[in-house]
Amino acid sequence: MLKQNIVLLLLFLSTLARAQDVTLSGYITDASNGEALIGATIYIPELKQGTASNAYGFYSLTIPEGNYEMHISYIGYLTLQEIVKANENLTQSFSLTDNSQQIEEVIVKAEAADANVERIQMGMTKLPVKTIQKLPAFMGEVDIIKTIQLLPGIQSGGEASSGLYVRGGGPDENLMILDEAPVYNASHLMGFFSVFNSNAINDIQVYKSGIPAQFGGKASSVIDIRQKDGNSKRFGFDGGIGNLSSRLTLEGPIIKDKWSFILAGRRTYYDVLGKAVGIDELADNKLYFYDLNGKSNLVINDKNRIFLSGYMGDDAFELGESLYMRWGNTTATARWNHIFGDKLFMNVSAIYSNYDYNLGVPGENADNFDWSSRIRDYNAKVDFTFFFNPNNTIKYGVNVIHHNFCPGKVVTKGDNSMFSDMQLAEYNALENAVYLSNEQIISDRFSMQYGLRLSHFQQIGPGEVNFYENPDQPQKDEITETVEYGKGDKVGDAIIHLEPRLGLKFTLDDNSSAKASYNRMVQNLHLITNTQSPSPLDIWLPTSSYIEPLIVDQVAVGYFRNFARDMWETSVELYYKDMKNVLDYKEGAELFLNNAIETELLHGSGESKGVELLAKKAQGQLTGWVGYTWSKTTRTVEGINNGDPYPSSYDRTHDLSVVANYELNKRWNFAANFILATGTPTSYPVSKYYVQGNQIYEYSARNSYRIPDYHRLDLSVTYDFKKNEQRRFKQSINFSIYNVYGRRNAYSITPRANEDNLNQTEFVRISIIGAPIPSITYNFKF
């Protein structure tokens, strides 16, 4: 009997051995330059199992032993089908070829990616840079942020603004990260351009809902932007020369297939050309921006990689001896990727970010001064991805950030200045978080992503804090004492929140799915501004004893369906956001150089709800999308509008975007954008009276009116010089017209007294652009 049991046990163990699972892992890259392909799909039809590459192009897939045909695919690339002998744990990397690199005689038939239906995340969009570069651009400068503003649920902050209003949230509620480093002001040239040079960008992912647990700190959205790693195969360059700016990118291997670099730079030269052609207004004035991107990627071995990347950009504006402004961002990121075994991927990052600005009057006259402000971050994080099995991908990690805020400092020269030297109190804070999430496939039809983020925020010294007679309603003339805290001292109590995240997907058939999501987001950094879009003079402050953290709970549901073999992608999404501790301002609030700024702030609640429709054509000569959003965003703040709800400054009832790209042939490409949006809420004067000879306006309830609706049409045509895929040097020329029919969209409406009758009030429309703006850009690539 004992021998029989032993034999049965050996047979059972041998069966287990034959059925042993093995793990395939490696990287998926672009065959032409070695760039990581983020979100590429690996699928085994026989097993109906698959996975996707992470933010560094790494994948891991555990399957039973055997020989299988693997399908590796990525949007815009040829699908690779390869037989893999999975007899043991195997490291296998794949390189995909761009569709456009195939000669005309080769015909490839493959189904388009259906990631919009299959992925769990809703409210998430990937933007290929190649698509962005074909669209019309203001002054010929392709802009990532302007393209993001064309997506449903995302509106522009104005004509000259790089701010984003995402589902009723403010421009400070978007976590905008460049290689993991936060960018606090993404605008160049007062908002006409963003700081992101498309020539240096590899991947863009936009999250509006169902935000994964690894992201936190902002309440409305995540804009995750990854720079190119640099061509590890061969040296190359590309760039463009326009009538406003030029750009140049250099990239190549330091050690082929092991160590690469990329350097990209841009600069406007309107000031230089203006002086050269004798424009008197520019003789003593300056108006330009520049930015530099750099990255290096070192492959130590199959298990270890190191990335170093950075960004530096500045804007300068000088009006002779009357005024000057300068503002800019600096970021730096060092990352180490390590793979433990075949299933555990680790990323360790050290991150630096700084945004500062200066405003002043030069010289030593009575009105001279220099005003500066800054927000600076030091950030350390460790992220793990554990490919537990084909049905479970677990992510967890920890993040520690030190914030330093310098709201304002004024320095004067000489003894004649009418101003005095002063410095507002600095603030410091620690923001920490740990998170855990799992993406789980429950069945062939049902999958889910669930997680939890624990955030901890603590204001620390050095710094000063005012105390008031009534802490609940602080008044500037009721300061009882000002306490100074030493370096590292805790200021007030720690703020701790649990932030649950949940995403659900149910596959209805091969072409459609239904999704739902819930997320709570907590924001402890606050933008203090009296404009509706970010400006260079914005001030950032932390949550404190008098500024509550913004808490947003969002629920969303959606239906996603593709047609005609994934040629057409359609979706309907509904969302509801509940907002606690929203900030607004007292009437006539003084926000700048105010050492008691908490006395100008009011807290309240808000809600936003809406419907987003999207129809996208992803294949064929004509591609593009139509996006429409209906939304309503209100706030209720005690002390404003008698405590009754009122429209938020970020409320847009209707928003329509039409984007089209038509490839006539391999040499001619035509593109168009059309935008139509409800006007921004505002308050108008409803009566006026005179006090001691001064005219005083009485305004309507907060945001009870709207400026006129916004609409604009942009067109562009691109001509590619004679196509020869064997030649490395390629050229094209782009001609664009921004605001084709010269619409004078209102930036604001302001009252003033009529020149002929001072007792009569007239309203004046202020428009930043009121005419068509043509541009021409020559692009080249080697």
HELIX and SHEET records of a PDB file:
HELIX    1   1 LEU A    2  ARG A   18  1                                  17    
HELIX    2   2 ASN A   99  GLN A  101  5                                   3    
HELIX    3   3 ALA A  115  GLU A  118  1                                   4    
HELIX    4   4 VAL A  129  ILE A  132  1                                   4    
HELIX    5   5 PHE A  138  GLY A  140  5                                   3    
HELIX    6   6 ILE A  144  ILE A  148  1                                   5    
HELIX    7   7 PRO A  171  GLU A  173  5                                   3    
HELIX    8   8 LEU A  189  GLY A  191  5                                   3    
HELIX    9   9 SER A  198  ALA A  200  5                                   3    
HELIX   10  10 TYR A  270  ALA A  276  1                                   7    
HELIX   11  11 ASP A  280  LEU A  282  5                                   3    
HELIX   12  12 LYS A  476  GLU A  478  5                                   3    
HELIX   13  13 ILE A  597  GLU A  600  5                                   4    
HELIX   14  14 ASN A  641  GLY A  643  5                                   3    
SHEET    1   A 3 PHE A  58  PRO A  64  0                                        
SHEET    2   A 3 ASP A  21  ASP A  30 -1                                        
SHEET    3   A 3 LEU A  90  THR A  91  1                                        
SHEET    1   B 3 PHE A  58  PRO A  64  0                                        
SHEET    2   B 3 ASP A  21  ASP A  30 -1                                        
SHEET    3   B 3 PHE A  94  LEU A  96  1                                        
SHEET    1   C 4 GLN A  49  ALA A  52  0                                        
SHEET    2   C 4 THR A  41  ILE A  44 -1                                        
SHEET    3   C 4 GLY A  66  SER A  73 -1                                        
SHEET    4   C 4 LEU A  80  ALA A  86 -1                                        
SHEET    1   D 5 MET A 124  LYS A 126  0                                        
SHEET    2   D 5 ILE A 201  TYR A 207 -1                                        
SHEET    3   D 5 SER A 221  GLN A 227 -1                                        
SHEET    4   D 5 ASN A 174  LEU A 178  1                                        
SHEET    5   D 5 ALA A 181  PRO A 182 -1                                        
SHEET    1   E 2 ILE A 154  SER A 156  0                                        
SHEET    2   E 2 LEU A 164  VAL A 166 -1                                        
SHEET    1   F 2 SER A 187  HIS A 188  0                                        
SHEET    2   F 2 PHE A 193  SER A 194 -1                                        
SHEET    1   G23 MET A 422  GLN A 423  0                                        
SHEET    2   G23 ASN A 392  VAL A 411 -1                                        
SHEET    3   G23 PHE A 369  ASN A 389 -1                                        
SHEET    4   G23 LEU A 344  VAL A 361 -1                                        
SHEET    5   G23 LEU A 323  PHE A 340 -1                                        
SHEET    6   G23 ASN A 304  LEU A 319 -1                                        
SHEET    7   G23 ASN A 285  ASN A 301 -1                                        
SHEET    8   G23 TRP A 259  THR A 268 -1                                        
SHEET    9   G23 SER A 245  ILE A 255 -1                                        
SHEET   10   G23 GLY A 236  GLY A 242 -1                                        
SHEET   11   G23 ILE A 773  LYS A 781 -1                                        
SHEET   12   G23 LYS A 730  TYR A 738 -1                                        
SHEET   13   G23 TYR A 710  ASP A 720 -1                                        
SHEET   14   G23 TRP A 668  ALA A 677 -1                                        
SHEET   15   G23 HIS A 654  GLU A 663 -1                                        
SHEET   16   G23 LEU A 622  VAL A 637 -1                                        
SHEET   17   G23 LEU A 601  LYS A 617 -1                                        
SHEET   18   G23 TRP A 568  TYR A 585 -1                                        
SHEET   19   G23 LEU A 550  PHE A 563 -1                                        
SHEET   20   G23 SER A 512  GLN A 523 -1                                        
SHEET   21   G23 LYS A 490  ASP A 509 -1                                        
SHEET   22   G23 PHE A 446  ILE A 460 -1                                        
SHEET   23   G23 TYR A 427  ILE A 441 -1                                        
SHEET    1   H17 MET A 422  GLN A 423  0                                        
SHEET    2   H17 ASN A 392  VAL A 411 -1                                        
SHEET    3   H17 PHE A 369  ASN A 389 -1                                        
SHEET    4   H17 LEU A 344  VAL A 361 -1                                        
SHEET    5   H17 LEU A 323  PHE A 340 -1                                        
SHEET    6   H17 ASN A 304  LEU A 319 -1                                        
SHEET    7   H17 ASN A 285  ASN A 301 -1                                        
SHEET    8   H17 TRP A 259  THR A 268 -1                                        
SHEET    9   H17 SER A 245  ILE A 255 -1                                        
SHEET   10   H17 GLY A 236  GLY A 242 -1                                        
SHEET   11   H17 ILE A 773  LYS A 781 -1                                        
SHEET   12   H17 LYS A 730  TYR A 738 -1                                        
SHEET   13   H17 TYR A 710  ASP A 720 -1                                        
SHEET   14   H17 TRP A 668  ALA A 677 -1                                        
SHEET   15   H17 HIS A 654  GLU A 663 -1                                        
SHEET   16   H17 LEU A 622  VAL A 637 -1                                        
SHEET   17   H17 TYR A 646  PRO A 647 -1                                        
SHEET    1   I 2 GLY A 463  TYR A 468  0                                        
SHEET    2   I 2 ILE A 479  TYR A 485 -1                                        
SHEET    1   J 2 LEU A 525  ILE A 528  0                                        
SHEET    2   J 2 ILE A 539  PRO A 542 -1                                        
SHEET    1   K 2 PRO A 681  THR A 682  0                                        
SHEET    2   K 2 TYR A 705  ARG A 706 -1                                        
SHEET    1   L 2 PRO A 685  VAL A 691  0                                        
SHEET    2   L 2 ASN A 694  TYR A 699 -1                                        
SHEET    1   M 2 SER A 748  ALA A 753  0                                        
SHEET    2   M 2 THR A 761  ILE A 766 -1                                        
END                                                                             
